């Protein structure tokens, strides 16, 4: 279970990333954040953001048009 859940559904890029950054900044190292978004570009955008940050992408999936990402804070 994630330590924080960030709901960015209905928001267009770059807002899901902005909300994700705010959410992860509130966590301690090792805690996890779950992000929910409906932005079609979020799969590639979010993976790129995690790659350039010090965080770890644990899971990324799409179900019924909702993208869910689980990230562990670095």
N, CA, C, O and CB atoms as a CASP TS submission, in Angstrom:
PFRMAT TS
TARGET T0000
AUTHOR 0000-0000-0000
METHOD Language model
MODEL 1
PARENT N/A
ATOM      1  N   UNK     1       0.840  -1.187   0.000  1.00  0.00           N
ATOM      2  CA  UNK     1       0.000   0.000   0.000  1.00  0.00           C
ATOM      3  C   UNK     1       0.885   1.251   0.000  1.00  0.00           C
ATOM      4  O   UNK     1       1.862   1.331   0.744  1.00  0.00           O
ATOM      5  CB  UNK     1      -0.955  -0.002   1.224  1.00  0.00           C
ATOM      6  N   UNK     2       0.534   2.211  -0.832  1.00  0.00           N
ATOM      7  CA  UNK     2       1.322   3.431  -0.949  1.00  0.00           C
ATOM      8  C   UNK     2       1.150   4.315   0.285  1.00  0.00           C
ATOM      9  O   UNK     2       0.105   4.300   0.936  1.00  0.00           O
ATOM     10  CB  UNK     2       0.925   4.200  -2.210  1.00  0.00           C
ATOM     11  N   UNK     3       2.197   5.087   0.594  1.00  0.00           N
ATOM     12  CA  UNK     3       2.139   6.019   1.715  1.00  0.00           C
ATOM     13  C   UNK     3       1.274   7.232   1.368  1.00  0.00           C
ATOM     14  O   UNK     3       0.668   7.841   2.250  1.00  0.00           O
ATOM     15  CB  UNK     3       3.555   6.471   2.110  1.00  0.00           C
ATOM     16  N   UNK     4       1.218   7.579   0.079  1.00  0.00           N
ATOM     17  CA  UNK     4       0.416   8.721  -0.374  1.00  0.00           C
ATOM     18  C   UNK     4      -0.163   8.377  -1.744  1.00  0.00           C
ATOM     19  O   UNK     4       0.497   7.734  -2.560  1.00  0.00           O
ATOM     20  CB  UNK     4       1.276  10.045  -0.437  1.00  0.00           C
ATOM     21  N   UNK     5      -1.394   8.807  -1.988  1.00  0.00           N
ATOM     22  CA  UNK     5      -2.015   8.615  -3.306  1.00  0.00           C
ATOM     23  C   UNK     5      -2.292   9.996  -3.881  1.00  0.00           C
ATOM     24  O   UNK     5      -2.936  10.829  -3.243  1.00  0.00           O
ATOM     25  CB  UNK     5      -3.343   7.755  -3.213  1.00  0.00           C
ATOM     26  N   UNK     6      -1.798  10.228  -5.096  1.00  0.00           N
ATOM     27  CA  UNK     6      -1.987  11.507  -5.771  1.00  0.00           C
ATOM     28  C   UNK     6      -2.944  11.289  -6.932  1.00  0.00           C
ATOM     29  O   UNK     6      -2.679  10.491  -7.831  1.00  0.00           O
ATOM     30  CB  UNK     6      -0.626  12.103  -6.265  1.00  0.00           C
ATOM     31  N   UNK     7      -4.067  12.011  -6.900  1.00  0.00           N
ATOM     32  CA  UNK     7      -5.075  11.900  -7.956  1.00  0.00           C
ATOM     33  C   UNK     7      -4.889  13.041  -8.939  1.00  0.00           C
ATOM     34  O   UNK     7      -5.176  14.196  -8.625  1.00  0.00           O
ATOM     35  CB  UNK     7      -6.514  11.911  -7.365  1.00  0.00           C
ATOM     36  N   UNK     8      -4.401  12.710 -10.148  1.00  0.00           N
ATOM     37  CA  UNK     8      -4.204  13.717 -11.191  1.00  0.00           C
ATOM     38  C   UNK     8      -5.094  13.405 -12.392  1.00  0.00           C
ATOM     39  O   UNK     8      -4.809  13.840 -13.508  1.00  0.00           O
ATOM     40  CB  UNK     8      -2.717  13.779 -11.620  1.00  0.00           C
ATOM     41  N   UNK     9      -6.167  12.653 -12.164  1.00  0.00           N
ATOM     42  CA  UNK     9      -7.068  12.292 -13.263  1.00  0.00           C
ATOM     43  C   UNK     9      -7.731  13.549 -13.820  1.00  0.00           C
ATOM     44  O   UNK     9      -8.140  14.430 -13.064  1.00  0.00           O
ATOM     45  CB  UNK     9      -8.143  11.274 -12.787  1.00  0.00           C
ATOM     46  N   UNK    10      -7.835  13.624 -15.151  1.00  0.00           N
ATOM     47  CA  UNK    10      -8.471  14.752 -15.806  1.00  0.00           C
ATOM     48  C   UNK    10      -7.538  15.923 -16.065  1.00  0.00           C
ATOM     49  O   UNK    10      -7.936  16.901 -16.697  1.00  0.00           O
ATOM     50  CB  UNK    10      -9.614  15.211 -14.991  1.00  0.00           C
ATOM     51  N   UNK    11      -6.310  15.839 -15.587  1.00  0.00           N
ATOM     52  CA  UNK    11      -5.347  16.921 -15.781  1.00  0.00           C
ATOM     53  C   UNK    11      -4.454  16.635 -16.986  1.00  0.00           C
ATOM     54  O   UNK    11      -4.061  15.493 -17.223  1.00  0.00           O
ATOM     55  CB  UNK    11      -4.491  17.116 -14.516  1.00  0.00           C
ATOM     56  N   UNK    12      -4.141  17.680 -17.738  1.00  0.00           N
ATOM     57  CA  UNK    12      -3.260  17.545 -18.902  1.00  0.00           C
ATOM     58  C   UNK    12      -1.818  17.823 -18.492  1.00  0.00           C
ATOM     59  O   UNK    12      -1.554  18.501 -17.499  1.00  0.00           O
ATOM     60  CB  UNK    12      -3.696  18.505 -20.041  1.00  0.00           C
ATOM     61  N   UNK    13      -0.897  17.283 -19.280  1.00  0.00           N
ATOM     62  CA  UNK    13       0.521  17.504 -19.074  1.00  0.00           C
ATOM     63  C   UNK    13       0.789  19.014 -19.061  1.00  0.00           C
ATOM     64  O   UNK    13       0.213  19.723 -19.885  1.00  0.00           O
ATOM     65  CB  UNK    13       1.362  16.792 -20.179  1.00  0.00           C
ATOM     66  N   UNK    14       1.616  19.527 -18.185  1.00  0.00           N
ATOM     67  CA  UNK    14       2.514  18.832 -17.257  1.00  0.00           C
ATOM     68  C   UNK    14       1.946  18.680 -15.843  1.00  0.00           C
ATOM     69  O   UNK    14       2.682  18.308 -14.929  1.00  0.00           O
ATOM     70  CB  UNK    14       3.823  19.566 -17.185  1.00  0.00           C
ATOM     71  N   UNK    15       0.660  18.957 -15.644  1.00  0.00           N
ATOM     72  CA  UNK    15       0.112  18.962 -14.283  1.00  0.00           C
ATOM     73  C   UNK    15       0.253  17.639 -13.513  1.00  0.00           C
ATOM     74  O   UNK    15       0.528  17.678 -12.314  1.00  0.00           O
ATOM     75  CB  UNK    15      -1.327  19.323 -14.348  1.00  0.00           C
ATOM     76  N   UNK    16       0.074  16.466 -14.153  1.00  0.00           N
ATOM     77  CA  UNK    16       0.288  15.226 -13.380  1.00  0.00           C
ATOM     78  C   UNK    16       1.708  15.123 -12.804  1.00  0.00           C
ATOM     79  O   UNK    16       1.895  14.653 -11.682  1.00  0.00           O
ATOM     80  CB  UNK    16       0.011  14.010 -14.266  1.00  0.00           C
ATOM     81  N   UNK    17       2.697  15.563 -13.576  1.00  0.00           N
ATOM     82  CA  UNK    17       4.092  15.527 -13.097  1.00  0.00           C
ATOM     83  C   UNK    17       4.275  16.541 -11.965  1.00  0.00           C
ATOM     84  O   UNK    17       4.947  16.255 -10.974  1.00  0.00           O
ATOM     85  CB  UNK    17       5.092  15.826 -14.265  1.00  0.00           C
ATOM     86  N   UNK    18       3.675  17.727 -12.116  1.00  0.00           N
ATOM     87  CA  UNK    18       3.772  18.756 -11.076  1.00  0.00           C
ATOM     88  C   UNK    18       3.174  18.237  -9.770  1.00  0.00           C
ATOM     89  O   UNK    18       3.768  18.392  -8.703  1.00  0.00           O
ATOM     90  CB  UNK    18       3.054  20.058 -11.520  1.00  0.00           C
ATOM     91  N   UNK    19       1.990  17.619  -9.861  1.00  0.00           N
ATOM     92  CA  UNK    19       1.345  17.067  -8.659  1.00  0.00           C
ATOM     93  C   UNK    19       2.174  15.916  -8.073  1.00  0.00           C
ATOM     94  O   UNK    19       2.291  15.784  -6.855  1.00  0.00           O
ATOM     95  CB  UNK    19      -0.087  16.575  -8.994  1.00  0.00           C
ATOM     96  N   UNK    20       2.743  15.090  -8.950  1.00  0.00           N
ATOM     97  CA  UNK    20       3.574  13.974  -8.489  1.00  0.00           C
ATOM     98  C   UNK    20       4.805  14.485  -7.747  1.00  0.00           C
ATOM     99  O   UNK    20       5.183  13.943  -6.709  1.00  0.00           O
ATOM    100  CB  UNK    20       4.001  13.094  -9.676  1.00  0.00           C
ATOM    101  N   UNK    21       5.424  15.532  -8.287  1.00  0.00           N
ATOM    102  CA  UNK    21       6.613  16.091  -7.638  1.00  0.00           C
ATOM    103  C   UNK    21       6.260  16.640  -6.264  1.00  0.00           C
ATOM    104  O   UNK    21       7.003  16.423  -5.306  1.00  0.00           O
ATOM    105  CB  UNK    21       7.239  17.197  -8.508  1.00  0.00           C
ATOM    106  N   UNK    22       5.144  17.345  -6.151  1.00  0.00           N
ATOM    107  CA  UNK    22       4.715  17.863  -4.848  1.00  0.00           C
ATOM    108  C   UNK    22       4.452  16.722  -3.871  1.00  0.00           C
ATOM    109  O   UNK    22       4.820  16.795  -2.699  1.00  0.00           O
ATOM    110  CB  UNK    22       3.451  18.730  -5.000  1.00  0.00           C
ATOM    111  N   UNK    23       3.807  15.661  -4.373  1.00  0.00           N
ATOM    112  CA  UNK    23       3.496  14.516  -3.520  1.00  0.00           C
ATOM    113  C   UNK    23       4.738  13.820  -3.019  1.00  0.00           C
ATOM    114  O   UNK    23       4.844  13.503  -1.834  1.00  0.00           O
ATOM    115  CB  UNK    23       2.636  13.535  -4.261  1.00  0.00           C
ATOM    116  N   UNK    24       5.683  13.578  -3.917  1.00  0.00           N
ATOM    117  CA  UNK    24       6.885  12.833  -3.529  1.00  0.00           C
ATOM    118  C   UNK    24       7.787  13.679  -2.632  1.00  0.00           C
ATOM    119  O   UNK    24       8.510  13.144  -1.792  1.00  0.00           O
ATOM    120  CB  UNK    24       7.661  12.376  -4.778  1.00  0.00           C
ATOM    121  N   UNK    25       7.744  14.999  -2.810  1.00  0.00           N
ATOM    122  CA  UNK    25       8.545  15.887  -1.963  1.00  0.00           C
ATOM    123  C   UNK    25       8.094  15.823  -0.507  1.00  0.00           C
ATOM    124  O   UNK    25       8.873  16.112   0.401  1.00  0.00           O
ATOM    125  CB  UNK    25       8.458  17.329  -2.472  1.00  0.00           C
ATOM    126  N   UNK    26       6.833  15.442  -0.287  1.00  0.00           N
ATOM    127  CA  UNK    26       6.296  15.366   1.077  1.00  0.00           C
ATOM    128  C   UNK    26       6.667  14.059   1.784  1.00  0.00           C
ATOM    129  O   UNK    26       6.417  13.906   2.980  1.00  0.00           O
ATOM    130  CB  UNK    26       4.782  15.513   1.043  1.00  0.00           C
ATOM    131  N   UNK    27       7.260  13.124   1.048  1.00  0.00           N
ATOM    132  CA  UNK    27       7.589  11.807   1.606  1.00  0.00           C
ATOM    133  C   UNK    27       9.018  11.741   2.128  1.00  0.00           C
ATOM    134  O   UNK    27       9.873  12.553   1.775  1.00  0.00           O
ATOM    135  CB  UNK    27       7.383  10.730   0.557  1.00  0.00           C
ATOM    136  N   UNK    28       9.244  10.756   2.973  1.00  0.00           N
ATOM    137  CA  UNK    28      10.593  10.421   3.439  1.00  0.00           C
ATOM    138  C   UNK    28      11.197   9.427   2.442  1.00  0.00           C
ATOM    139  O   UNK    28      10.471   8.725   1.737  1.00  0.00           O
ATOM    140  CB  UNK    28      10.568   9.821   4.906  1.00  0.00           C
ATOM    141  N   UNK    29      12.514   9.374   2.391  1.00  0.00           N
ATOM    142  CA  UNK    29      13.198   8.412   1.530  1.00  0.00           C
ATOM    143  C   UNK    29      12.726   6.992   1.861  1.00  0.00           C
ATOM    144  O   UNK    29      12.648   6.611   3.029  1.00  0.00           O
ATOM    145  CB  UNK    29      14.740   8.529   1.692  1.00  0.00           C
ATOM    146  N   UNK    30      12.415   6.220   0.823  1.00  0.00           N
ATOM    147  CA  UNK    30      11.965   4.841   1.015  1.00  0.00           C
ATOM    148  C   UNK    30      10.454   4.692   1.043  1.00  0.00           C
ATOM    149  O   UNK    30       9.943   3.580   0.906  1.00  0.00           O
ATOM    150  CB  UNK    30      12.532   4.300   2.284  1.00  0.00           C
ATOM    151  N   UNK    31       9.716   5.812   1.221  1.00  0.00           N
ATOM    152  CA  UNK    31       8.262   5.739   1.197  1.00  0.00           C
ATOM    153  C   UNK    31       7.777   5.695  -0.262  1.00  0.00           C
ATOM    154  O   UNK    31       8.537   5.995  -1.183  1.00  0.00           O
ATOM    155  CB  UNK    31       7.636   6.951   1.955  1.00  0.00           C
ATOM    156  N   UNK    32       6.516   5.322  -0.458  1.00  0.00           N
ATOM    157  CA  UNK    32       5.996   5.180  -1.811  1.00  0.00           C
ATOM    158  C   UNK    32       4.812   6.102  -2.076  1.00  0.00           C
ATOM    159  O   UNK    32       4.050   6.456  -1.176  1.00  0.00           O
ATOM    160  CB  UNK    32       5.592   3.748  -2.059  1.00  0.00           C
ATOM    161  N   UNK    33       4.688   6.477  -3.353  1.00  0.00           N
ATOM    162  CA  UNK    33       3.597   7.319  -3.828  1.00  0.00           C
ATOM    163  C   UNK    33       2.921   6.603  -4.983  1.00  0.00           C
ATOM    164  O   UNK    33       3.581   6.044  -5.858  1.00  0.00           O
ATOM    165  CB  UNK    33       4.107   8.731  -4.261  1.00  0.00           C
ATOM    166  N   UNK    34       1.591   6.627  -4.973  1.00  0.00           N
ATOM    167  CA  UNK    34       0.820   6.095  -6.090  1.00  0.00           C
ATOM    168  C   UNK    34       0.184   7.288  -6.802  1.00  0.00           C
ATOM    169  O   UNK    34      -0.450   8.136  -6.173  1.00  0.00           O
ATOM    170  CB  UNK    34      -0.271   5.053  -5.605  1.00  0.00           C
ATOM    171  N   UNK    35       0.362   7.339  -8.113  1.00  0.00           N
ATOM    172  CA  UNK    35      -0.190   8.425  -8.928  1.00  0.00           C
ATOM    173  C   UNK    35      -1.229   7.864  -9.875  1.00  0.00           C
ATOM    174  O   UNK    35      -0.987   6.856 -10.539  1.00  0.00           O
ATOM    175  CB  UNK    35       0.924   9.156  -9.716  1.00  0.00           C
ATOM    176  N   UNK    36      -2.387   8.510  -9.943  1.00  0.00           N
ATOM    177  CA  UNK    36      -3.446   8.128 -10.891  1.00  0.00           C
ATOM    178  C   UNK    36      -3.626   9.279 -11.866  1.00  0.00           C
ATOM    179  O   UNK    36      -3.803  10.425 -11.451  1.00  0.00           O
ATOM    180  CB  UNK    36      -4.803   7.790 -10.151  1.00  0.00           C
ATOM    181  N   UNK    37      -3.580   8.979 -13.171  1.00  0.00           N
ATOM    182  CA  UNK    37      -3.754  10.008 -14.188  1.00  0.00           C
ATOM    183  C   UNK    37      -4.479   9.428 -15.403  1.00  0.00           C
ATOM    184  O   UNK    37      -4.474   8.218 -15.628  1.00  0.00           O
ATOM    185  CB  UNK    37      -2.387  10.600 -14.602  1.00  0.00           C
ATOM    186  N   UNK    38      -5.095  10.306 -16.170  1.00  0.00           N
ATOM    187  CA  UNK    38      -5.779   9.875 -17.402  1.00  0.00           C
ATOM    188  C   UNK    38      -5.094  10.458 -18.632  1.00  0.00           C
ATOM    189  O   UNK    38      -5.556  10.236 -19.751  1.00  0.00           O
ATOM    190  CB  UNK    38      -7.264  10.297 -17.376  1.00  0.00           C
ATOM    191  N   UNK    39      -4.014  11.191 -18.450  1.00  0.00           N
ATOM    192  CA  UNK    39      -3.291  11.807 -19.559  1.00  0.00           C
ATOM    193  C   UNK    39      -2.549  10.738 -20.367  1.00  0.00           C
ATOM    194  O   UNK    39      -1.700  10.024 -19.833  1.00  0.00           O
ATOM    195  CB  UNK    39      -2.301  12.873 -19.035  1.00  0.00           C
ATOM    196  N   UNK    40      -2.878  10.637 -21.654  1.00  0.00           N
ATOM    197  CA  UNK    40      -2.295   9.575 -22.491  1.00  0.00           C
ATOM    198  C   UNK    40      -0.769   9.655 -22.592  1.00  0.00           C
ATOM    199  O   UNK    40      -0.106   8.632 -22.764  1.00  0.00           O
ATOM    200  CB  UNK    40      -2.890   9.640 -23.884  1.00  0.00           C
ATOM    201  N   UNK    41      -0.214  10.858 -22.485  1.00  0.00           N
ATOM    202  CA  UNK    41       1.237  11.019 -22.564  1.00  0.00           C
ATOM    203  C   UNK    41       1.951  10.704 -21.265  1.00  0.00           C
ATOM    204  O   UNK    41       3.181  10.713 -21.209  1.00  0.00           O
ATOM    205  CB  UNK    41       1.567  12.411 -22.979  1.00  0.00           C
ATOM    206  N   UNK    42       1.183  10.427 -20.219  1.00  0.00           N
ATOM    207  CA  UNK    42       1.797  10.283 -18.898  1.00  0.00           C
ATOM    208  C   UNK    42       2.701   9.064 -18.778  1.00  0.00           C
ATOM    209  O   UNK    42       3.657   9.087 -18.002  1.00  0.00           O
ATOM    210  CB  UNK    42       0.729  10.207 -17.853  1.00  0.00           C
ATOM    211  N   UNK    43       2.421   7.999 -19.527  1.00  0.00           N
ATOM    212  CA  UNK    43       3.261   6.791 -19.421  1.00  0.00           C
ATOM    213  C   UNK    43       4.708   7.131 -19.770  1.00  0.00           C
ATOM    214  O   UNK    43       5.617   6.804 -19.007  1.00  0.00           O
ATOM    215  CB  UNK    43       2.732   5.662 -20.357  1.00  0.00           C
ATOM    216  N   UNK    44       4.933   7.783 -20.911  1.00  0.00           N
ATOM    217  CA  UNK    44       6.306   8.132 -21.293  1.00  0.00           C
ATOM    218  C   UNK    44       6.827   9.307 -20.465  1.00  0.00           C
ATOM    219  O   UNK    44       7.989   9.311 -20.059  1.00  0.00           O
ATOM    220  CB  UNK    44       6.374   8.474 -22.791  1.00  0.00           C
ATOM    221  N   UNK    45       5.969  10.308 -20.212  1.00  0.00           N
ATOM    222  CA  UNK    45       6.390  11.480 -19.432  1.00  0.00           C
ATOM    223  C   UNK    45       6.826  11.081 -18.035  1.00  0.00           C
ATOM    224  O   UNK    45       7.869  11.520 -17.551  1.00  0.00           O
ATOM    225  CB  UNK    45       5.258  12.507 -19.350  1.00  0.00           C
ATOM    226  N   UNK    46       6.019  10.242 -17.385  1.00  0.00           N
ATOM    227  CA  UNK    46       6.295   9.894 -16.003  1.00  0.00           C
ATOM    228  C   UNK    46       7.538   9.017 -15.888  1.00  0.00           C
ATOM    229  O   UNK    46       8.340   9.182 -14.969  1.00  0.00           O
ATOM    230  CB  UNK    46       5.098   9.188 -15.390  1.00  0.00           C
ATOM    231  N   UNK    47       7.693   8.081 -16.827  1.00  0.00           N
ATOM    232  CA  UNK    47       8.896   7.239 -16.815  1.00  0.00           C
ATOM    233  C   UNK    47      10.142   8.099 -17.003  1.00  0.00           C
ATOM    234  O   UNK    47      11.158   7.863 -16.349  1.00  0.00           O
ATOM    235  CB  UNK    47       8.820   6.155 -17.921  1.00  0.00           C
ATOM    236  N   UNK    48      10.077   9.091 -17.887  1.00  0.00           N
ATOM    237  CA  UNK    48      11.214   9.986 -18.114  1.00  0.00           C
ATOM    238  C   UNK    48      11.516  10.797 -16.854  1.00  0.00           C
ATOM    239  O   UNK    48      12.677  10.973 -16.486  1.00  0.00           O
ATOM    240  CB  UNK    48      10.932  10.933 -19.304  1.00  0.00           C
ATOM    241  N   UNK    49      10.458  11.289 -16.193  1.00  0.00           N
ATOM    242  CA  UNK    49      10.646  12.072 -14.964  1.00  0.00           C
ATOM    243  C   UNK    49      11.311  11.227 -13.881  1.00  0.00           C
ATOM    244  O   UNK    49      12.236  11.690 -13.214  1.00  0.00           O
ATOM    245  CB  UNK    49       9.295  12.615 -14.456  1.00  0.00           C
ATOM    246  N   UNK    50      10.842   9.984 -13.702  1.00  0.00           N
ATOM    247  CA  UNK    50      11.423   9.110 -12.680  1.00  0.00           C
ATOM    248  C   UNK    50      12.884   8.811 -13.018  1.00  0.00           C
ATOM    249  O   UNK    50      13.730   8.772 -12.125  1.00  0.00           O
ATOM    250  CB  UNK    50      10.614   7.790 -12.560  1.00  0.00           C
ATOM    251  N   UNK    51      13.187   8.598 -14.313  1.00  0.00           N
ATOM    252  CA  UNK    51      14.562   8.294 -14.728  1.00  0.00           C
ATOM    253  C   UNK    51      15.511   9.441 -14.405  1.00  0.00           C
ATOM    254  O   UNK    51      16.659   9.205 -14.027  1.00  0.00           O
ATOM    255  CB  UNK    51      14.610   7.991 -16.226  1.00  0.00           C
ATOM    256  N   UNK    52      15.045  10.690 -14.551  1.00  0.00           N
ATOM    257  CA  UNK    52      15.948  11.815 -14.284  1.00  0.00           C
ATOM    258  C   UNK    52      15.926  12.246 -12.825  1.00  0.00           C
ATOM    259  O   UNK    52      16.724  13.086 -12.411  1.00  0.00           O
ATOM    260  CB  UNK    52      15.584  12.994 -15.163  1.00  0.00           C
ATOM    261  N   UNK    53      15.016  11.675 -12.045  1.00  0.00           N
ATOM    262  CA  UNK    53      15.005  11.943 -10.605  1.00  0.00           C
ATOM    263  C   UNK    53      15.757  10.794  -9.932  1.00  0.00           C
ATOM    264  O   UNK    53      16.264   9.896 -10.603  1.00  0.00           O
ATOM    265  CB  UNK    53      13.523  12.080 -10.041  1.00  0.00           C
ATOM    266  N   UNK    54      15.823  10.833  -8.615  1.00  0.00           N
ATOM    267  CA  UNK    54      16.534   9.754  -7.910  1.00  0.00           C
ATOM    268  C   UNK    54      15.561   8.711  -7.382  1.00  0.00           C
ATOM    269  O   UNK    54      15.902   7.923  -6.500  1.00  0.00           O
ATOM    270  CB  UNK    54      17.368  10.325  -6.752  1.00  0.00           C
ATOM    271  N   UNK    55      14.349   8.709  -7.924  1.00  0.00           N
ATOM    272  CA  UNK    55      13.310   7.814  -7.439  1.00  0.00           C
ATOM    273  C   UNK    55      13.260   6.520  -8.264  1.00  0.00           C
ATOM    274  O   UNK    55      13.878   6.419  -9.325  1.00  0.00           O
ATOM    275  CB  UNK    55      11.950   8.518  -7.474  1.00  0.00           C
ATOM    276  N   UNK    56      12.519   5.547  -7.756  1.00  0.00           N
ATOM    277  CA  UNK    56      12.444   4.230  -8.412  1.00  0.00           C
ATOM    278  C   UNK    56      11.000   3.928  -8.795  1.00  0.00           C
ATOM    279  O   UNK    56      10.099   3.954  -7.956  1.00  0.00           O
ATOM    280  CB  UNK    56      13.004   3.109  -7.481  1.00  0.00           C
ATOM    281  N   UNK    57      10.796   3.639 -10.087  1.00  0.00           N
ATOM    282  CA  UNK    57       9.467   3.272 -10.570  1.00  0.00           C
ATOM    283  C   UNK    57       9.254   1.791 -10.270  1.00  0.00           C
ATOM    284  O   UNK    57       9.928   0.936 -10.846  1.00  0.00           O
ATOM    285  CB  UNK    57       9.309   3.571 -12.109  1.00  0.00           C
ATOM    286  N   UNK    58       8.328   1.487  -9.377  1.00  0.00           N
ATOM    287  CA  UNK    58       8.073   0.102  -8.975  1.00  0.00           C
ATOM    288  C   UNK    58       7.072  -0.551  -9.923  1.00  0.00           C
ATOM    289  O   UNK    58       7.231  -1.711 -10.304  1.00  0.00           O
ATOM    290  CB  UNK    58       7.552   0.044  -7.523  1.00  0.00           C
ATOM    291  N   UNK    59       6.039   0.201 -10.301  1.00  0.00           N
ATOM    292  CA  UNK    59       5.010  -0.355 -11.180  1.00  0.00           C
ATOM    293  C   UNK    59       4.384   0.754 -12.016  1.00  0.00           C
ATOM    294  O   UNK    59       4.275   1.899 -11.579  1.00  0.00           O
ATOM    295  CB  UNK    59       3.925  -1.089 -10.358  1.00  0.00           C
ATOM    296  N   UNK    60       3.974   0.387 -13.236  1.00  0.00           N
ATOM    297  CA  UNK    60       3.256   1.304 -14.121  1.00  0.00           C
ATOM    298  C   UNK    60       2.265   0.468 -14.909  1.00  0.00           C
ATOM    299  O   UNK    60       2.647  -0.486 -15.586  1.00  0.00           O
ATOM    300  CB  UNK    60       4.236   2.096 -15.077  1.00  0.00           C
ATOM    301  N   UNK    61       0.978   0.833 -14.818  1.00  0.00           N
ATOM    302  CA  UNK    61      -0.014   0.063 -15.562  1.00  0.00           C
ATOM    303  C   UNK    61      -1.142   0.977 -16.032  1.00  0.00           C
ATOM    304  O   UNK    61      -1.340   2.076 -15.514  1.00  0.00           O
ATOM    305  CB  UNK    61      -0.574  -1.087 -14.697  1.00  0.00           C
ATOM    306  N   UNK    62      -1.868   0.488 -17.023  1.00  0.00           N
ATOM    307  CA  UNK    62      -3.000   1.233 -17.558  1.00  0.00           C
ATOM    308  C   UNK    62      -4.203   0.311 -17.542  1.00  0.00           C
ATOM    309  O   UNK    62      -4.142  -0.820 -18.023  1.00  0.00           O
ATOM    310  CB  UNK    62      -2.712   1.771 -19.000  1.00  0.00           C
ATOM    311  N   UNK    63      -5.286   0.803 -16.987  1.00  0.00           N
ATOM    312  CA  UNK    63      -6.502  -0.005 -16.898  1.00  0.00           C
ATOM    313  C   UNK    63      -7.704   0.908 -17.100  1.00  0.00           C
ATOM    314  O   UNK    63      -7.898   1.862 -16.346  1.00  0.00           O
ATOM    315  CB  UNK    63      -6.591  -0.752 -15.527  1.00  0.00           C
ATOM    316  N   UNK    64      -8.510   0.614 -18.118  1.00  0.00           N
ATOM    317  CA  UNK    64      -9.714   1.395 -18.418  1.00  0.00           C
ATOM    318  C   UNK    64      -9.425   2.883 -18.579  1.00  0.00           C
ATOM    319  O   UNK    64     -10.214   3.724 -18.149  1.00  0.00           O
ATOM    320  CB  UNK    64     -10.739   1.197 -17.325  1.00  0.00           C
ATOM    321  N   UNK    65      -8.287   3.207 -19.204  1.00  0.00           N
ATOM    322  CA  UNK    65      -7.952   4.599 -19.469  1.00  0.00           C
ATOM    323  C   UNK    65      -7.333   5.335 -18.287  1.00  0.00           C
ATOM    324  O   UNK    65      -7.063   6.533 -18.371  1.00  0.00           O
ATOM    325  CB  UNK    65      -9.168   5.319 -19.900  1.00  0.00           C
ATOM    326  N   UNK    66      -7.108   4.619 -17.184  1.00  0.00           N
ATOM    327  CA  UNK    66      -6.468   5.238 -16.015  1.00  0.00           C
ATOM    328  C   UNK    66      -5.068   4.644 -15.859  1.00  0.00           C
ATOM    329  O   UNK    66      -4.891   3.429 -15.773  1.00  0.00           O
ATOM    330  CB  UNK    66      -7.322   5.016 -14.709  1.00  0.00           C
ATOM    331  N   UNK    67      -4.088   5.537 -15.826  1.00  0.00           N
ATOM    332  CA  UNK    67      -2.698   5.127 -15.651  1.00  0.00           C
ATOM    333  C   UNK    67      -2.359   5.204 -14.167  1.00  0.00           C
ATOM    334  O   UNK    67      -2.630   6.207 -13.507  1.00  0.00           O
ATOM    335  CB  UNK    67      -1.730   6.020 -16.497  1.00  0.00           C
ATOM    336  N   UNK    68      -1.764   4.134 -13.654  1.00  0.00           N
ATOM    337  CA  UNK    68      -1.388   4.081 -12.246  1.00  0.00           C
ATOM    338  C   UNK    68       0.114   3.814 -12.153  1.00  0.00           C
ATOM    339  O   UNK    68       0.635   2.881 -12.765  1.00  0.00           O
ATOM    340  CB  UNK    68      -2.203   2.983 -11.486  1.00  0.00           C
ATOM    341  N   UNK    69       0.787   4.641 -11.384  1.00  0.00           N
ATOM    342  CA  UNK    69       2.229   4.511 -11.187  1.00  0.00           C
ATOM    343  C   UNK    69       2.517   4.391  -9.703  1.00  0.00           C
ATOM    344  O   UNK    69       1.922   5.090  -8.882  1.00  0.00           O
ATOM    345  CB  UNK    69       2.992   5.717 -11.798  1.00  0.00           C
ATOM    346  N   UNK    70       3.436   3.494  -9.367  1.00  0.00           N
ATOM    347  CA  UNK    70       3.887   3.357  -7.981  1.00  0.00           C
ATOM    348  C   UNK    70       5.370   3.694  -7.970  1.00  0.00           C
ATOM    349  O   UNK    70       6.170   3.057  -8.656  1.00  0.00           O
ATOM    350  CB  UNK    70       3.614   1.903  -7.407  1.00  0.00           C
ATOM    351  N   UNK    71       5.727   4.704  -7.182  1.00  0.00           N
ATOM    352  CA  UNK    71       7.093   5.191  -7.148  1.00  0.00           C
ATOM    353  C   UNK    71       7.622   5.179  -5.718  1.00  0.00           C
ATOM    354  O   UNK    71       6.938   5.582  -4.777  1.00  0.00           O
ATOM    355  CB  UNK    71       7.176   6.604  -7.743  1.00  0.00           C
ATOM    356  N   UNK    72       8.854   4.706  -5.582  1.00  0.00           N
ATOM    357  CA  UNK    72       9.536   4.709  -4.281  1.00  0.00           C
ATOM    358  C   UNK    72      10.487   5.890  -4.258  1.00  0.00           C
ATOM    359  O   UNK    72      11.306   6.058  -5.161  1.00  0.00           O
ATOM    360  CB  UNK    72      10.305   3.360  -4.023  1.00  0.00           C
ATOM    361  N   UNK    73      10.375   6.715  -3.213  1.00  0.00           N
ATOM    362  CA  UNK    73      11.237   7.890  -3.121  1.00  0.00           C
ATOM    363  C   UNK    73      12.680   7.472  -2.876  1.00  0.00           C
ATOM    364  O   UNK    73      12.961   6.627  -2.027  1.00  0.00           O
ATOM    365  CB  UNK    73      10.757   8.829  -2.003  1.00  0.00           C
ATOM    366  N   UNK    74      13.595   8.081  -3.639  1.00  0.00           N
ATOM    367  CA  UNK    74      15.021   7.782  -3.520  1.00  0.00           C
ATOM    368  C   UNK    74      15.655   8.477  -2.346  1.00  0.00           C
ATOM    369  O   UNK    74      16.854   8.324  -2.113  1.00  0.00           O
ATOM    370  CB  UNK    74      15.741   8.169  -4.775  1.00  0.00           C
TER
END
